[in-house]
Amino acid sequence: MTYVDVTTWQADVTLATGEFKFSAYDDWLINFGKGTAANELEFNASDNLTSPGSGNYRISITLDVVNGYTYSITQL
């Protein structure tokens, strides 16, 4: 992912149908999965996120300790 601003990272990716999580430094010590609200990320979540389907997407994650952890997925 590419650093966008103080709290946001972004990447253009090809997804398959299935589940995924975000991890840092190729290690599961720091990971983010499905939160309780829509588009919410949870630190060290037990639940994975669900891919919207096969295709090319822009994924953005915002890791803001004050306003919360969120993500967005937009089809390209």
PDB file of N, CA, C and O in Angstrom, chain B, residues numbered from 101:
ATOM      1  N   MET B 101       0.842  -1.168   0.000  1.00  0.00           N
ATOM      2  CA  MET B 101       0.000   0.000   0.000  1.00  0.00           C
ATOM      3  C   MET B 101       0.891   1.237   0.000  1.00  0.00           C
ATOM      4  O   MET B 101       2.035   1.204   0.455  1.00  0.00           O
ATOM      5  N   THR B 102       0.335   2.325  -0.522  1.00  0.00           N
ATOM      6  CA  THR B 102       1.048   3.588  -0.629  1.00  0.00           C
ATOM      7  C   THR B 102       0.509   4.572   0.395  1.00  0.00           C
ATOM      8  O   THR B 102      -0.702   4.700   0.579  1.00  0.00           O
ATOM      9  N   TYR B 103       1.413   5.255   1.047  1.00  0.00           N
ATOM     10  CA  TYR B 103       1.069   6.276   2.028  1.00  0.00           C
ATOM     11  C   TYR B 103       0.411   7.453   1.311  1.00  0.00           C
ATOM     12  O   TYR B 103       0.987   7.994   0.367  1.00  0.00           O
ATOM     13  N   VAL B 104      -0.798   7.861   1.746  1.00  0.00           N
ATOM     14  CA  VAL B 104      -1.527   8.967   1.125  1.00  0.00           C
ATOM     15  C   VAL B 104      -1.442  10.229   1.975  1.00  0.00           C
ATOM     16  O   VAL B 104      -1.121  11.306   1.472  1.00  0.00           O
ATOM     17  N   ASP B 105      -1.730  10.087   3.265  1.00  0.00           N
ATOM     18  CA  ASP B 105      -1.614  11.215   4.187  1.00  0.00           C
ATOM     19  C   ASP B 105      -1.362  10.681   5.595  1.00  0.00           C
ATOM     20  O   ASP B 105      -1.021   9.510   5.761  1.00  0.00           O
ATOM     21  N   VAL B 106      -1.521  11.499   6.570  1.00  0.00           N
ATOM     22  CA  VAL B 106      -1.144  11.158   7.943  1.00  0.00           C
ATOM     23  C   VAL B 106      -1.757   9.844   8.431  1.00  0.00           C
ATOM     24  O   VAL B 106      -1.110   9.113   9.181  1.00  0.00           O
ATOM     25  N   THR B 107      -2.983   9.530   8.025  1.00  0.00           N
ATOM     26  CA  THR B 107      -3.654   8.337   8.547  1.00  0.00           C
ATOM     27  C   THR B 107      -4.106   7.354   7.464  1.00  0.00           C
ATOM     28  O   THR B 107      -4.664   6.306   7.791  1.00  0.00           O
ATOM     29  N   THR B 108      -3.882   7.662   6.189  1.00  0.00           N
ATOM     30  CA  THR B 108      -4.471   6.861   5.111  1.00  0.00           C
ATOM     31  C   THR B 108      -3.429   6.204   4.217  1.00  0.00           C
ATOM     32  O   THR B 108      -2.413   6.800   3.859  1.00  0.00           O
ATOM     33  N   TRP B 109      -3.722   4.939   3.867  1.00  0.00           N
ATOM     34  CA  TRP B 109      -2.915   4.154   2.932  1.00  0.00           C
ATOM     35  C   TRP B 109      -3.841   3.683   1.824  1.00  0.00           C
ATOM     36  O   TRP B 109      -5.042   3.528   2.041  1.00  0.00           O
ATOM     37  N   GLN B 110      -3.279   3.450   0.613  1.00  0.00           N
ATOM     38  CA  GLN B 110      -4.111   3.093  -0.522  1.00  0.00           C
ATOM     39  C   GLN B 110      -3.359   2.150  -1.462  1.00  0.00           C
ATOM     40  O   GLN B 110      -2.135   2.216  -1.578  1.00  0.00           O
ATOM     41  N   ALA B 111      -4.118   1.264  -2.137  1.00  0.00           N
ATOM     42  CA  ALA B 111      -3.523   0.376  -3.130  1.00  0.00           C
ATOM     43  C   ALA B 111      -4.569  -0.017  -4.162  1.00  0.00           C
ATOM     44  O   ALA B 111      -5.753  -0.144  -3.849  1.00  0.00           O
ATOM     45  N   ASP B 112      -4.113  -0.207  -5.403  1.00  0.00           N
ATOM     46  CA  ASP B 112      -4.944  -0.783  -6.449  1.00  0.00           C
ATOM     47  C   ASP B 112      -4.585  -2.262  -6.517  1.00  0.00           C
ATOM     48  O   ASP B 112      -3.420  -2.618  -6.699  1.00  0.00           O
ATOM     49  N   VAL B 113      -5.588  -3.116  -6.371  1.00  0.00           N
ATOM     50  CA  VAL B 113      -5.348  -4.555  -6.268  1.00  0.00           C
ATOM     51  C   VAL B 113      -6.345  -5.336  -7.112  1.00  0.00           C
ATOM     52  O   VAL B 113      -7.403  -4.830  -7.485  1.00  0.00           O
ATOM     53  N   THR B 114      -5.982  -6.575  -7.403  1.00  0.00           N
ATOM     54  CA  THR B 114      -6.895  -7.517  -8.027  1.00  0.00           C
ATOM     55  C   THR B 114      -7.331  -8.487  -6.944  1.00  0.00           C
ATOM     56  O   THR B 114      -6.502  -9.162  -6.333  1.00  0.00           O
ATOM     57  N   LEU B 115      -8.636  -8.554  -6.708  1.00  0.00           N
ATOM     58  CA  LEU B 115      -9.176  -9.439  -5.679  1.00  0.00           C
ATOM     59  C   LEU B 115      -9.889 -10.627  -6.320  1.00  0.00           C
ATOM     60  O   LEU B 115     -10.437 -10.529  -7.418  1.00  0.00           O
ATOM     61  N   ALA B 116      -9.867 -11.722  -5.623  1.00  0.00           N
ATOM     62  CA  ALA B 116     -10.675 -12.887  -5.969  1.00  0.00           C
ATOM     63  C   ALA B 116     -11.862 -12.915  -5.011  1.00  0.00           C
ATOM     64  O   ALA B 116     -11.880 -12.178  -4.025  1.00  0.00           O
ATOM     65  N   THR B 117     -12.822 -13.733  -5.286  1.00  0.00           N
ATOM     66  CA  THR B 117     -13.929 -13.915  -4.354  1.00  0.00           C
ATOM     67  C   THR B 117     -13.379 -14.625  -3.124  1.00  0.00           C
ATOM     68  O   THR B 117     -12.617 -15.583  -3.256  1.00  0.00           O
ATOM     69  N   GLY B 118     -13.749 -14.177  -1.946  1.00  0.00           N
ATOM     70  CA  GLY B 118     -13.266 -14.807  -0.721  1.00  0.00           C
ATOM     71  C   GLY B 118     -13.119 -13.809   0.398  1.00  0.00           C
ATOM     72  O   GLY B 118     -13.819 -12.798   0.441  1.00  0.00           O
ATOM     73  N   GLU B 119     -12.201 -14.096   1.306  1.00  0.00           N
ATOM     74  CA  GLU B 119     -11.991 -13.266   2.491  1.00  0.00           C
ATOM     75  C   GLU B 119     -10.553 -12.784   2.554  1.00  0.00           C
ATOM     76  O   GLU B 119      -9.660 -13.370   1.941  1.00  0.00           O
ATOM     77  N   PHE B 120     -10.339 -11.708   3.305  1.00  0.00           N
ATOM     78  CA  PHE B 120      -8.989 -11.168   3.472  1.00  0.00           C
ATOM     79  C   PHE B 120      -8.912 -10.338   4.744  1.00  0.00           C
ATOM     80  O   PHE B 120      -9.932 -10.001   5.346  1.00  0.00           O
ATOM     81  N   LYS B 121      -7.683 -10.013   5.144  1.00  0.00           N
ATOM     82  CA  LYS B 121      -7.378  -9.118   6.255  1.00  0.00           C
ATOM     83  C   LYS B 121      -6.199  -8.251   5.848  1.00  0.00           C
ATOM     84  O   LYS B 121      -5.499  -8.550   4.881  1.00  0.00           O
ATOM     85  N   PHE B 122      -5.990  -7.188   6.586  1.00  0.00           N
ATOM     86  CA  PHE B 122      -4.813  -6.350   6.407  1.00  0.00           C
ATOM     87  C   PHE B 122      -3.810  -6.704   7.494  1.00  0.00           C
ATOM     88  O   PHE B 122      -4.169  -6.840   8.664  1.00  0.00           O
ATOM     89  N   SER B 123      -2.545  -6.853   7.099  1.00  0.00           N
ATOM     90  CA  SER B 123      -1.499  -7.090   8.098  1.00  0.00           C
ATOM     91  C   SER B 123      -0.333  -6.148   7.814  1.00  0.00           C
ATOM     92  O   SER B 123      -0.178  -5.642   6.703  1.00  0.00           O
ATOM     93  N   ALA B 124       0.467  -5.929   8.825  1.00  0.00           N
ATOM     94  CA  ALA B 124       1.617  -5.034   8.693  1.00  0.00           C
ATOM     95  C   ALA B 124       2.912  -5.838   8.720  1.00  0.00           C
ATOM     96  O   ALA B 124       3.050  -6.789   9.489  1.00  0.00           O
ATOM     97  N   TYR B 125       3.845  -5.448   7.881  1.00  0.00           N
ATOM     98  CA  TYR B 125       5.201  -6.003   7.885  1.00  0.00           C
ATOM     99  C   TYR B 125       5.242  -7.510   7.653  1.00  0.00           C
ATOM    100  O   TYR B 125       6.098  -8.197   8.211  1.00  0.00           O
ATOM    101  N   ASP B 126       4.315  -8.039   6.827  1.00  0.00           N
ATOM    102  CA  ASP B 126       4.264  -9.476   6.539  1.00  0.00           C
ATOM    103  C   ASP B 126       4.200 -10.307   7.815  1.00  0.00           C
ATOM    104  O   ASP B 126       4.796 -11.382   7.896  1.00  0.00           O
ATOM    105  N   ASP B 127       3.477  -9.804   8.806  1.00  0.00           N
ATOM    106  CA  ASP B 127       3.372 -10.461  10.109  1.00  0.00           C
ATOM    107  C   ASP B 127       1.959 -10.250  10.638  1.00  0.00           C
ATOM    108  O   ASP B 127       1.384  -9.177  10.456  1.00  0.00           O
ATOM    109  N   TRP B 128       1.399 -11.253  11.285  1.00  0.00           N
ATOM    110  CA  TRP B 128       0.044 -11.151  11.822  1.00  0.00           C
ATOM    111  C   TRP B 128       0.000 -10.503  13.200  1.00  0.00           C
ATOM    112  O   TRP B 128      -1.077 -10.389  13.786  1.00  0.00           O
ATOM    113  N   LEU B 129       1.146 -10.076  13.733  1.00  0.00           N
ATOM    114  CA  LEU B 129       1.178  -9.403  15.027  1.00  0.00           C
ATOM    115  C   LEU B 129       0.336  -8.129  14.998  1.00  0.00           C
ATOM    116  O   LEU B 129      -0.332  -7.793  15.976  1.00  0.00           O
ATOM    117  N   ILE B 130       0.374  -7.425  13.867  1.00  0.00           N
ATOM    118  CA  ILE B 130      -0.468  -6.247  13.659  1.00  0.00           C
ATOM    119  C   ILE B 130      -1.392  -6.563  12.486  1.00  0.00           C
ATOM    120  O   ILE B 130      -0.939  -6.654  11.345  1.00  0.00           O
ATOM    121  N   ASN B 131      -2.695  -6.732  12.766  1.00  0.00           N
ATOM    122  CA  ASN B 131      -3.636  -7.019  11.691  1.00  0.00           C
ATOM    123  C   ASN B 131      -4.965  -6.345  11.966  1.00  0.00           C
ATOM    124  O   ASN B 131      -5.308  -6.041  13.109  1.00  0.00           O
ATOM    125  N   PHE B 132      -5.704  -6.120  10.890  1.00  0.00           N
ATOM    126  CA  PHE B 132      -7.015  -5.478  10.955  1.00  0.00           C
ATOM    127  C   PHE B 132      -8.008  -6.303  10.150  1.00  0.00           C
ATOM    128  O   PHE B 132      -7.756  -6.646   8.995  1.00  0.00           O
ATOM    129  N   GLY B 133      -9.135  -6.617  10.771  1.00  0.00           N
ATOM    130  CA  GLY B 133     -10.188  -7.384  10.118  1.00  0.00           C
ATOM    131  C   GLY B 133     -11.520  -6.697  10.298  1.00  0.00           C
ATOM    132  O   GLY B 133     -11.586  -5.497  10.565  1.00  0.00           O
ATOM    133  N   LYS B 134     -12.579  -7.468  10.149  1.00  0.00           N
ATOM    134  CA  LYS B 134     -13.943  -6.945  10.166  1.00  0.00           C
ATOM    135  C   LYS B 134     -14.328  -6.394  11.533  1.00  0.00           C
ATOM    136  O   LYS B 134     -14.201  -7.076  12.550  1.00  0.00           O
ATOM    137  N   GLY B 135     -14.801  -5.143  11.540  1.00  0.00           N
ATOM    138  CA  GLY B 135     -15.320  -4.516  12.747  1.00  0.00           C
ATOM    139  C   GLY B 135     -16.818  -4.746  12.859  1.00  0.00           C
ATOM    140  O   GLY B 135     -17.394  -5.498  12.074  1.00  0.00           O
ATOM    141  N   THR B 136     -17.443  -4.108  13.823  1.00  0.00           N
ATOM    142  CA  THR B 136     -18.876  -4.309  14.040  1.00  0.00           C
ATOM    143  C   THR B 136     -19.751  -3.447  13.132  1.00  0.00           C
ATOM    144  O   THR B 136     -20.868  -3.849  12.807  1.00  0.00           O
ATOM    145  N   ALA B 137     -19.278  -2.282  12.717  1.00  0.00           N
ATOM    146  CA  ALA B 137     -20.055  -1.401  11.837  1.00  0.00           C
ATOM    147  C   ALA B 137     -19.567  -1.560  10.395  1.00  0.00           C
ATOM    148  O   ALA B 137     -18.480  -2.081  10.149  1.00  0.00           O
ATOM    149  N   ALA B 138     -20.387  -1.102   9.451  1.00  0.00           N
ATOM    150  CA  ALA B 138     -20.004  -1.158   8.043  1.00  0.00           C
ATOM    151  C   ALA B 138     -18.727  -0.361   7.808  1.00  0.00           C
ATOM    152  O   ALA B 138     -18.581   0.752   8.312  1.00  0.00           O
ATOM    153  N   ASN B 139     -17.821  -0.924   7.054  1.00  0.00           N
ATOM    154  CA  ASN B 139     -16.542  -0.303   6.691  1.00  0.00           C
ATOM    155  C   ASN B 139     -15.635  -0.007   7.878  1.00  0.00           C
ATOM    156  O   ASN B 139     -14.706   0.792   7.760  1.00  0.00           O
ATOM    157  N   GLU B 140     -15.890  -0.634   9.009  1.00  0.00           N
ATOM    158  CA  GLU B 140     -15.050  -0.450  10.190  1.00  0.00           C
ATOM    159  C   GLU B 140     -14.025  -1.582  10.261  1.00  0.00           C
ATOM    160  O   GLU B 140     -14.345  -2.743  10.008  1.00  0.00           O
ATOM    161  N   LEU B 141     -12.802  -1.228  10.604  1.00  0.00           N
ATOM    162  CA  LEU B 141     -11.757  -2.213  10.841  1.00  0.00           C
ATOM    163  C   LEU B 141     -11.565  -2.376  12.340  1.00  0.00           C
ATOM    164  O   LEU B 141     -11.729  -1.433  13.114  1.00  0.00           O
ATOM    165  N   GLU B 142     -11.217  -3.582  12.725  1.00  0.00           N
ATOM    166  CA  GLU B 142     -10.937  -3.868  14.130  1.00  0.00           C
ATOM    167  C   GLU B 142      -9.520  -4.410  14.237  1.00  0.00           C
ATOM    168  O   GLU B 142      -9.128  -5.307  13.491  1.00  0.00           O
ATOM    169  N   PHE B 143      -8.756  -3.857  15.175  1.00  0.00           N
ATOM    170  CA  PHE B 143      -7.395  -4.315  15.421  1.00  0.00           C
ATOM    171  C   PHE B 143      -7.432  -5.731  15.976  1.00  0.00           C
ATOM    172  O   PHE B 143      -8.197  -6.020  16.897  1.00  0.00           O
ATOM    173  N   ASN B 144      -6.609  -6.614  15.419  1.00  0.00           N
ATOM    174  CA  ASN B 144      -6.534  -8.027  15.814  1.00  0.00           C
ATOM    175  C   ASN B 144      -7.902  -8.709  15.828  1.00  0.00           C
ATOM    176  O   ASN B 144      -8.203  -9.498  16.723  1.00  0.00           O
ATOM    177  N   ALA B 145      -8.723  -8.398  14.831  1.00  0.00           N
ATOM    178  CA  ALA B 145     -10.072  -8.968  14.724  1.00  0.00           C
ATOM    179  C   ALA B 145     -10.004 -10.462  14.440  1.00  0.00           C
ATOM    180  O   ALA B 145      -9.092 -10.935  13.762  1.00  0.00           O
ATOM    181  N   SER B 146     -10.972 -11.195  14.964  1.00  0.00           N
ATOM    182  CA  SER B 146     -11.041 -12.615  14.654  1.00  0.00           C
ATOM    183  C   SER B 146     -11.733 -12.859  13.315  1.00  0.00           C
ATOM    184  O   SER B 146     -11.515 -13.897  12.690  1.00  0.00           O
ATOM    185  N   ASP B 147     -12.573 -11.904  12.861  1.00  0.00           N
ATOM    186  CA  ASP B 147     -13.305 -12.056  11.603  1.00  0.00           C
ATOM    187  C   ASP B 147     -12.570 -11.396  10.447  1.00  0.00           C
ATOM    188  O   ASP B 147     -11.983 -10.324  10.591  1.00  0.00           O
ATOM    189  N   ASN B 148     -12.615 -12.059   9.298  1.00  0.00           N
ATOM    190  CA  ASN B 148     -12.026 -11.531   8.075  1.00  0.00           C
ATOM    191  C   ASN B 148     -12.999 -10.595   7.374  1.00  0.00           C
ATOM    192  O   ASN B 148     -14.193 -10.592   7.673  1.00  0.00           O
ATOM    193  N   LEU B 149     -12.487  -9.804   6.445  1.00  0.00           N
ATOM    194  CA  LEU B 149     -13.303  -8.979   5.564  1.00  0.00           C
ATOM    195  C   LEU B 149     -13.707  -9.838   4.366  1.00  0.00           C
ATOM    196  O   LEU B 149     -13.021 -10.809   4.044  1.00  0.00           O
ATOM    197  N   THR B 150     -14.801  -9.494   3.710  1.00  0.00           N
ATOM    198  CA  THR B 150     -15.276 -10.246   2.552  1.00  0.00           C
ATOM    199  C   THR B 150     -15.028  -9.439   1.281  1.00  0.00           C
ATOM    200  O   THR B 150     -15.368  -8.258   1.207  1.00  0.00           O
ATOM    201  N   SER B 151     -14.440 -10.081   0.295  1.00  0.00           N
ATOM    202  CA  SER B 151     -14.216  -9.448  -0.997  1.00  0.00           C
ATOM    203  C   SER B 151     -15.554  -9.178  -1.669  1.00  0.00           C
ATOM    204  O   SER B 151     -16.469  -9.995  -1.573  1.00  0.00           O
ATOM    205  N   PRO B 152     -15.681  -8.033  -2.355  1.00  0.00           N
ATOM    206  CA  PRO B 152     -16.929  -7.748  -3.069  1.00  0.00           C
ATOM    207  C   PRO B 152     -17.077  -8.596  -4.336  1.00  0.00           C
ATOM    208  O   PRO B 152     -18.118  -8.540  -4.991  1.00  0.00           O
ATOM    209  N   GLY B 153     -16.068  -9.366  -4.687  1.00  0.00           N
ATOM    210  CA  GLY B 153     -16.105 -10.217  -5.881  1.00  0.00           C
ATOM    211  C   GLY B 153     -14.806 -10.084  -6.652  1.00  0.00           C
ATOM    212  O   GLY B 153     -13.980  -9.223  -6.350  1.00  0.00           O
ATOM    213  N   SER B 154     -14.631 -10.928  -7.638  1.00  0.00           N
ATOM    214  CA  SER B 154     -13.416 -10.885  -8.448  1.00  0.00           C
ATOM    215  C   SER B 154     -13.364  -9.606  -9.255  1.00  0.00           C
ATOM    216  O   SER B 154     -14.371  -9.174  -9.816  1.00  0.00           O
ATOM    217  N   GLY B 155     -12.185  -8.998  -9.314  1.00  0.00           N
ATOM    218  CA  GLY B 155     -12.019  -7.789 -10.116  1.00  0.00           C
ATOM    219  C   GLY B 155     -10.926  -6.894  -9.587  1.00  0.00           C
ATOM    220  O   GLY B 155     -10.217  -7.235  -8.640  1.00  0.00           O
ATOM    221  N   ASN B 156     -10.803  -5.732 -10.223  1.00  0.00           N
ATOM    222  CA  ASN B 156      -9.794  -4.741  -9.848  1.00  0.00           C
ATOM    223  C   ASN B 156     -10.431  -3.668  -8.972  1.00  0.00           C
ATOM    224  O   ASN B 156     -11.495  -3.137  -9.287  1.00  0.00           O
ATOM    225  N   TYR B 157      -9.756  -3.363  -7.866  1.00  0.00           N
ATOM    226  CA  TYR B 157     -10.312  -2.444  -6.875  1.00  0.00           C
ATOM    227  C   TYR B 157      -9.246  -1.500  -6.351  1.00  0.00           C
ATOM    228  O   TYR B 157      -8.056  -1.812  -6.380  1.00  0.00           O
ATOM    229  N   ARG B 158      -9.682  -0.344  -5.872  1.00  0.00           N
ATOM    230  CA  ARG B 158      -8.830   0.559  -5.100  1.00  0.00           C
ATOM    231  C   ARG B 158      -9.265   0.410  -3.647  1.00  0.00           C
ATOM    232  O   ARG B 158     -10.424   0.650  -3.308  1.00  0.00           O
ATOM    233  N   ILE B 159      -8.336   0.016  -2.805  1.00  0.00           N
ATOM    234  CA  ILE B 159      -8.615  -0.153  -1.381  1.00  0.00           C
ATOM    235  C   ILE B 159      -7.898   0.944  -0.615  1.00  0.00           C
ATOM    236  O   ILE B 159      -6.707   1.181  -0.818  1.00  0.00           O
ATOM    237  N   SER B 160      -8.622   1.605   0.259  1.00  0.00           N
ATOM    238  CA  SER B 160      -8.044   2.622   1.136  1.00  0.00           C
ATOM    239  C   SER B 160      -8.326   2.222   2.577  1.00  0.00           C
ATOM    240  O   SER B 160      -9.427   1.781   2.905  1.00  0.00           O
ATOM    241  N   ILE B 161      -7.324   2.379   3.434  1.00  0.00           N
ATOM    242  CA  ILE B 161      -7.547   2.170   4.860  1.00  0.00           C
ATOM    243  C   ILE B 161      -7.122   3.435   5.596  1.00  0.00           C
ATOM    244  O   ILE B 161      -6.111   4.059   5.272  1.00  0.00           O
ATOM    245  N   THR B 162      -7.914   3.789   6.586  1.00  0.00           N
ATOM    246  CA  THR B 162      -7.611   4.937   7.431  1.00  0.00           C
ATOM    247  C   THR B 162      -7.432   4.422   8.851  1.00  0.00           C
ATOM    248  O   THR B 162      -8.343   3.830   9.429  1.00  0.00           O
ATOM    249  N   LEU B 163      -6.264   4.652   9.398  1.00  0.00           N
ATOM    250  CA  LEU B 163      -5.937   4.200  10.751  1.00  0.00           C
ATOM    251  C   LEU B 163      -5.782   5.429  11.632  1.00  0.00           C
ATOM    252  O   LEU B 163      -4.679   5.941  11.827  1.00  0.00           O
ATOM    253  N   ASP B 164      -6.890   5.883  12.151  1.00  0.00           N
ATOM    254  CA  ASP B 164      -6.945   7.111  12.940  1.00  0.00           C
ATOM    255  C   ASP B 164      -7.327   6.739  14.368  1.00  0.00           C
ATOM    256  O   ASP B 164      -8.455   6.308  14.609  1.00  0.00           O
ATOM    257  N   VAL B 165      -6.416   6.895  15.312  1.00  0.00           N
ATOM    258  CA  VAL B 165      -6.670   6.483  16.697  1.00  0.00           C
ATOM    259  C   VAL B 165      -7.772   7.303  17.353  1.00  0.00           C
ATOM    260  O   VAL B 165      -8.363   6.849  18.332  1.00  0.00           O
ATOM    261  N   VAL B 166      -8.066   8.494  16.846  1.00  0.00           N
ATOM    262  CA  VAL B 166      -9.124   9.332  17.409  1.00  0.00           C
ATOM    263  C   VAL B 166     -10.477   9.004  16.781  1.00  0.00           C
ATOM    264  O   VAL B 166     -11.462   8.808  17.494  1.00  0.00           O
ATOM    265  N   ASN B 167     -10.530   8.943  15.445  1.00  0.00           N
ATOM    266  CA  ASN B 167     -11.793   8.762  14.734  1.00  0.00           C
ATOM    267  C   ASN B 167     -12.088   7.327  14.320  1.00  0.00           C
ATOM    268  O   ASN B 167     -13.153   7.048  13.770  1.00  0.00           O
ATOM    269  N   GLY B 168     -11.167   6.428  14.575  1.00  0.00           N
ATOM    270  CA  GLY B 168     -11.405   5.017  14.295  1.00  0.00           C
ATOM    271  C   GLY B 168     -10.679   4.504  13.071  1.00  0.00           C
ATOM    272  O   GLY B 168     -10.052   5.260  12.329  1.00  0.00           O
ATOM    273  N   TYR B 169     -10.779   3.195  12.878  1.00  0.00           N
ATOM    274  CA  TYR B 169     -10.130   2.494  11.779  1.00  0.00           C
ATOM    275  C   TYR B 169     -11.210   2.131  10.762  1.00  0.00           C
ATOM    276  O   TYR B 169     -12.192   1.472  11.102  1.00  0.00           O
ATOM    277  N   THR B 170     -11.024   2.567   9.503  1.00  0.00           N
ATOM    278  CA  THR B 170     -12.017   2.310   8.464  1.00  0.00           C
ATOM    279  C   THR B 170     -11.335   1.897   7.165  1.00  0.00           C
ATOM    280  O   THR B 170     -10.124   2.051   7.003  1.00  0.00           O
ATOM    281  N   TYR B 171     -12.139   1.370   6.243  1.00  0.00           N
ATOM    282  CA  TYR B 171     -11.637   1.020   4.925  1.00  0.00           C
ATOM    283  C   TYR B 171     -12.708   1.301   3.888  1.00  0.00           C
ATOM    284  O   TYR B 171     -13.894   1.391   4.207  1.00  0.00           O
ATOM    285  N   SER B 172     -12.272   1.438   2.635  1.00  0.00           N
ATOM    286  CA  SER B 172     -13.200   1.554   1.518  1.00  0.00           C
ATOM    287  C   SER B 172     -12.655   0.728   0.360  1.00  0.00           C
ATOM    288  O   SER B 172     -11.444   0.597   0.187  1.00  0.00           O
ATOM    289  N   ILE B 173     -13.567   0.178  -0.423  1.00  0.00           N
ATOM    290  CA  ILE B 173     -13.216  -0.591  -1.599  1.00  0.00           C
ATOM    291  C   ILE B 173     -14.041  -0.054  -2.769  1.00  0.00           C
ATOM    292  O   ILE B 173     -15.271  -0.056  -2.728  1.00  0.00           O
ATOM    293  N   THR B 174     -13.337   0.411  -3.824  1.00  0.00           N
ATOM    294  CA  THR B 174     -14.007   0.970  -4.985  1.00  0.00           C
ATOM    295  C   THR B 174     -13.557   0.191  -6.223  1.00  0.00           C
ATOM    296  O   THR B 174     -12.360   0.026  -6.461  1.00  0.00           O
ATOM    297  N   GLN B 175     -14.515  -0.279  -6.996  1.00  0.00           N
ATOM    298  CA  GLN B 175     -14.161  -1.006  -8.213  1.00  0.00           C
ATOM    299  C   GLN B 175     -13.586  -0.047  -9.251  1.00  0.00           C
ATOM    300  O   GLN B 175     -14.101   1.054  -9.447  1.00  0.00           O
ATOM    301  N   LEU B 176     -12.516  -0.478  -9.912  1.00  0.00           N
ATOM    302  CA  LEU B 176     -11.877   0.347 -10.941  1.00  0.00           C
ATOM    303  C   LEU B 176     -12.424   0.008 -12.317  1.00  0.00           C
ATOM    304  O   LEU B 176     -12.004   0.601 -13.311  1.00  0.00           O
TER     305      LEU B 176
END
